């Protein structure tokens, strides 16, 4: 995080997990309205057991990944495995997120956060999205051999991106999604090529590759930020509908540097704000940067580095970053 605000593979891979949205009155699967379809999608994503392969396109990069999801008596467990490019693996449960990087033999463990999957909160906040997004059903299509209904989502302002969702008519799982800019150009695409819904998932399918001899970085024991430490920092501007996620204001460790990480969401889009002391050894470049659909804006403020990152338009991260101030 210190050297480049967009080098946060573990968190980024988790963020790209399947999107969701709100309201208009058109009939969909079995007469369901779009908001009901999205609610069904949210529930299916968490309640079902499944094993699938999907392609992730962002910018000029193309990655293939395998996702294994189990919902059991102890809650949800997921295993995400990169099948192309740099080897990496993520295990997420109710308590922690473990990122495994075989190429440099390192393991990073962080607390599991509710915002890592936006679908977690969607079915409880669909109505809250209504003032900021409008959506409609665009037709039918086939994805991974399954019949789907297409839901199109358009933002009501220029501070958010639009979406298109392909929802399985039978399982209600999200089989394909596109994140689109204001011109309708797809910035990011996720598409399953194979997805099996299973009655059960054996525990051994969720065990990561061997990590013996790996360097382990455990950030699960960090303390909540107090008012006497970073607590006087404020984001004074954000798009209407964005609020700070509950219990997400805490220090994260990047090397030996303590970082404050605040997360803001409108229920669908997510923006992270990172604040850390200036490190003269770091190659921190202020201004705007981008990887695929992820935009970041960094600046110096009162001896600190402020970086705002999210899958939102450049103007959003820039205005939020400029508005960050420290109240003495």
C-alpha positions in Angstrom: 0.0 0.0 0.0 2.9 2.4 0.8 4.7 2.0 -2.5 1.7 1.9 -4.9 -1.9 2.5 -3.8 -3.1 0.0 -6.4 -0.8 -2.9 -5.3 -3.2 -4.7 -2.9 -3.9 -8.0 -4.7 -5.6 -9.7 -1.7 -8.2 -7.1 -1.1 -8.7 -6.3 -4.8 -9.4 -10.0 -5.7 -12.0 -10.1 -3.0 -13.6 -6.8 -4.1 -14.2 -8.1 -7.6 -16.7 -10.7 -6.3 -20.0 -10.2 -8.0 -22.2 -7.1 -7.9 -25.8 -6.2 -7.3 -28.5 -3.5 -7.5 -32.0 -1.9 -7.1 -35.6 -1.0 -8.5 -38.0 -0.5 -11.4 -41.1 -2.5 -12.1 -40.6 -5.0 -14.9 -41.2 -8.8 -14.7 -38.3 -11.2 -14.7 -37.9 -14.8 -13.8 -41.3 -16.3 -12.9 -42.7 -12.8 -12.7 -40.2 -11.5 -10.2 -39.3 -7.8 -10.4 -35.7 -6.7 -10.8 -35.3 -6.0 -7.1 -36.7 -9.4 -6.2 -34.2 -11.0 -8.7 -31.4 -9.2 -7.0 -32.6 -10.3 -3.6 -32.7 -13.9 -4.8 -29.2 -13.5 -6.3 -27.9 -12.2 -3.0 -29.3 -15.1 -1.0 -28.2 -17.7 -3.5 -24.6 -16.4 -3.5 -24.4 -17.0 0.3 -26.7 -19.9 0.9 -25.7 -22.3 -1.9 -22.7 -24.6 -2.2 -20.9 -24.3 -5.6 -17.7 -24.8 -7.5 -17.0 -22.9 -10.6 -14.4 -21.5 -13.1 -14.7 -17.8 -14.1 -12.9 -15.4 -16.4 -12.0 -12.0 -15.0 -11.2 -9.2 -17.6 -10.0 -5.8 -16.4 -8.2 -3.4 -18.7 -6.0 -5.5 -21.0 -5.6 -8.3 -18.5 -7.4 -11.6 -18.6 -7.3 -14.0 -15.6 -9.0 -17.3 -15.0 -10.0 -18.3 -11.5 -11.7 -21.1 -9.6 -14.2 -20.3 -6.8 -15.3 -22.9 -4.3 -18.0 -21.8 -1.8 -19.5 -23.7 1.1 -22.3 -22.6 3.5 -22.3 -24.8 6.6 -23.2 -24.8 10.2 -20.1 -22.7 11.0 -21.0 -20.1 8.3 -19.5 -19.5 4.9 -16.1 -20.6 3.6 -14.7 -19.6 0.2 -11.5 -20.7 -1.6 -10.4 -18.6 -4.6 -7.6 -19.9 -6.8 -5.8 -18.1 -9.6 -5.4 -20.5 -12.5 -3.4 -18.1 -14.7 -0.7 -15.5 -14.2 1.0 -15.2 -10.8 -0.1 -18.0 -8.5 -2.2 -16.9 -5.6 -5.0 -18.3 -3.4 -7.5 -16.8 -1.0 -9.4 -18.5 1.8 -12.2 -16.5 3.5 -14.3 -17.5 6.4 -16.3 -15.6 9.0 -13.2 -14.7 11.0 -10.4 -14.1 8.6 -9.2 -13.7 5.0 -6.0 -15.6 4.2 -4.0 -14.6 1.0 -1.4 -17.1 -0.2 1.3 -16.0 -2.7 3.4 -19.1 -3.8 5.6 -17.0 -6.1 7.2 -15.2 -3.1 6.2 -17.7 -0.5 4.2 -15.4 1.7 0.9 -15.6 3.5 -1.1 -12.6 4.6 -4.0 -12.9 7.1 -6.5 -10.2 7.8 -9.8 -9.9 9.6 -12.8 -10.9 7.6 -14.9 -7.8 6.7 -18.6 -7.6 5.8 -17.8 -5.3 2.9 -15.6 -7.8 1.1 -18.7 -9.1 -0.6 -21.1 -6.3 -1.3 -23.9 -8.9 -1.8 -23.8 -9.5 2.0 -25.8 -6.3 2.7 -27.7 -6.0 -0.6 -31.0 -7.7 0.3 -31.3 -5.5 3.3 -30.6 -2.2 1.5 -32.1 -2.4 -2.0 -34.5 0.4 -1.2 -31.7 2.6 -0.1 -30.1 2.2 -3.6 -33.3 3.5 -5.3 -32.4 7.2 -5.3 -28.9 6.6 -6.8 -29.5 3.8 -9.4 -32.2 2.8 -11.8 -32.5 -0.7 -13.3 -34.5 -2.7 -15.8 -34.6 -6.1 -17.3 -32.9 -6.2 -20.7 -33.6 -9.7 -21.9 -32.5 -13.3 -21.8 -29.2 -15.0 -22.6 -27.2 -18.2 -22.0 -24.1 -18.2 -19.9 -22.1 -21.4 -19.1 -24.9 -23.4 -20.7 -27.5 -21.9 -18.4 -30.5 -19.7 -19.2 -30.1 -16.2 -17.6 -32.1 -13.0 -17.2 -30.1 -9.8 -17.8 -30.5 -6.9 -15.4 -29.2 -3.5 -16.5 -28.3 -0.9 -13.8 -27.6 2.8 -14.5 -26.5 5.4 -12.0 -28.3 8.6 -11.5 -25.1 10.7 -11.3 -21.6 10.8 -12.7 -20.0 9.6 -9.4 -20.8 5.9 -9.9 -20.5 3.2 -12.6 -23.2 1.2 -14.2 -23.6 -2.5 -14.2 -25.1 -5.3 -16.2 -25.9 -8.7 -14.5 -26.7 -12.1 -15.9 -28.7 -14.0 -13.3 -29.2 -17.8 -13.6 -33.0 -18.5 -14.0 -32.7 -21.7 -11.9 -30.1 -21.2 -9.1 -30.4 -17.4 -9.2 -26.6 -17.2 -9.0 -24.8 -14.4 -10.8 -23.1 -16.0 -13.8 -21.8 -12.9 -15.5 -21.4 -9.2 -14.7 -20.0 -6.1 -16.5 -19.0 -2.8 -14.9 -19.5 0.0 -17.3 -18.4 3.6 -17.6 -20.6 6.6 -18.5 -20.4 5.7 -22.2 -21.5 2.1 -21.6 -18.0 0.7 -22.2 -17.2 -2.4 -20.1 -14.3 -1.7 -17.8 -14.4 -5.0 -16.0 -16.1 -8.3 -16.8 -16.6 -11.5 -14.8 -18.0 -14.6 -16.6 -18.4 -18.1 -15.4 -17.5 -20.8 -18.0 -18.5 -23.6 -15.6 -20.5 -23.6 -12.4 -21.7 -26.6 -10.5 -24.3 -26.2 -7.6 -23.6 -29.0 -5.1 -25.4 -30.5 -2.2 -22.2 -30.4 -0.1 -18.6 -29.4 -0.3 -16.0 -31.7 1.3 -13.7 -29.8 3.7 -10.6 -30.9 1.9 -11.7 -28.9 -1.1 -11.2 -25.7 1.0 -7.7 -26.5 2.3 -5.1 -24.3 0.7 -1.9 -25.5 -1.0 1.0 -26.3 1.3 2.4 -23.2 3.0 5.3 -24.7 4.9 8.3 -22.4 4.9 6.2 -19.4 3.9 6.6 -16.0 5.6 3.4 -15.2 7.5 2.0 -11.7 8.0 -0.9 -11.7 10.5 -2.9 -8.5 10.8 -5.8 -10.0 12.7 -4.7 -8.7 16.1 -4.7 -5.0 15.3 -6.6 -2.6 17.6 -9.4 -0.3 16.7 -8.3 3.2 15.8 -8.9 5.6 18.7 -9.7 9.3 18.6 -6.2 10.1 20.1 -4.5 8.4 17.2 -5.9 8.8 13.7 -9.4 9.6 14.8 -9.4 13.3 13.8 -9.2 12.5 10.0 -12.5 13.1 8.2 -13.7 12.7 4.6 -15.8 15.8 4.2 -17.2 15.1 0.7 -18.6 11.9 -0.8 -21.4 11.1 -3.2 -24.9 11.2 -1.8 -25.8 7.8 -0.3 -22.3 6.9 0.7 -21.7 6.2 4.4 -18.9 4.6 6.4 -19.3 0.9 6.8 -19.8 -0.3 10.4 -16.7 -1.3 12.3 -14.4 -0.8 9.3 -12.2 1.9 10.7 -9.1 0.2 12.0 -5.3 0.3 11.4 -3.8 -2.1 8.9 -0.2 -3.0 8.8 1.9 -2.5 5.7 5.4 -3.5 6.6 6.2 -1.6 9.8 3.8 1.3 9.0 0.4 1.6 10.6 -2.4 2.6 8.2 -5.8 3.8 8.9 -8.4 2.2 6.5 -11.9 3.6 6.2 -14.5 2.1 3.9 -17.4 3.9 2.4 -20.2 2.4 0.4 -23.6 3.2 -1.0 -24.6 -0.4 -0.7 -23.1 -1.4 -4.0 -20.0 0.6 -4.9 -17.1 0.6 -2.4 -14.5 3.2 -1.8 -11.5 2.7 0.6 -9.6 5.6 2.2 -6.0 4.9 3.4 -4.1 7.3 5.6 -0.5 6.6 6.7 2.6 8.6 7.7 4.8 9.8 4.9 7.6 7.4 4.2 10.5 9.2 2.4 11.8 5.8 1.3 8.5 4.9 -0.5 7.9 5.7 -4.2 4.6 7.4 -3.5 3.4 9.4 -6.6 0.5 11.8 -5.8 -2.3 12.2 -8.3 -4.5 9.8 -10.2 -3.7 6.2 -11.1 -5.7 3.3 -12.5 -5.7 -0.5 -13.0 -8.7 -1.7 -15.0 -11.9 -0.3 -13.3 -10.1 0.6 -10.1 -9.2 4.2 -9.7 -7.0 5.7 -7.0 -6.0 9.3 -6.1 -3.2 10.1 -3.7 -2.0 13.2 -2.0 0.1 14.5 0.9 -1.7 16.2 3.8 -0.1 17.3 7.1 2.8 14.9 6.8 0.6 12.0 5.8 -0.2 10.1 2.6 -3.9 10.0 1.8 -5.0 7.5 -0.9 -8.6 6.9 -2.0 -9.3 3.7 -4.0 -12.4 2.3 -5.5 -14.3 0.9 -8.5 -15.8 4.4 -9.1 -15.1 7.1 -11.7 -11.8 9.1 -11.3 -13.7 12.3 -10.3 -15.1 10.4 -7.3 -11.8 9.3 -5.8 -10.2 12.7 -6.6 -12.9 14.8 -4.9 -13.0 12.5 -1.9 -9.2 12.6 -1.5 -9.1 16.3 -1.7 -11.8 16.6 0.9 -9.9 14.5 3.5 -8.7 16.8 6.3 -7.3 16.5 9.8 -9.0 18.4 12.6 -6.6 19.4 15.4 
